[in-house]
Structure formats: C-alpha cells, structure tokens
Amino acid sequence: MSKIEDLADRVERLLLRHDELQRTNVLLEQQLKTVTLERDSLKSRLNAARSRINTLLERLPTDVATDLAAPASLPSTGEPTR
C-alpha cells in the first residue's frame, strides 16, 4: 500500500473511533442525568424522613427522650463482658 492509502485507512479508523466516542459520551450523559435525578430524589426522601423522625422525637415526653438518648445500663452479674 502507498503512504496515502495507509493515511486514508488511519483517518477512516479515527473517524469511526470518534463516532464511537460521541455515542458513548451521549450514553454517559444520559446515565449521569438519571443518577443525578435518583440522588436528588433520595436526598429529598431522606430529608422528609429526618423531619418526620424529629417531629416524633419532639412529641416524646422529656424523660423518655432522655432515656432513649442514654445507653442502657445492663445489670451487673459480676462476670466480665466479652
């Protein structure tokens, strides 16, 4: 093959690779958009759940809320814990 034919083959492969990369980029952009929307939805759900939990905690009597916040003490059996 002549140098011109070699160069033409290389240019053709380069153009094909460029097209492949463009298609891949479009797919990756679509995936990124989907994942971003999912993340935003999950963050919203987390904030809503956190708000509901805080509302429930505020409704608890003060002594119950304090007991829940403190670690439960176990009765002493004289045996060391493992």
PEPE-V190189 format. One record per pair of residues at least 6 apart in sequence whose ideal C-beta (glycine too) atoms are under 8 Angstrom apart, sorted by the first residue. I is the first residue (numbers start at 1). J is the second residue. D is the distance in Angstrom with one decimal. If there is no record, write none. Layout:
# PEPE-V190189
i j d
I J D
I J D
This chain:
# PEPE-V190189
i j d
1 9 7.8
57 65 6.2
60 68 7.4
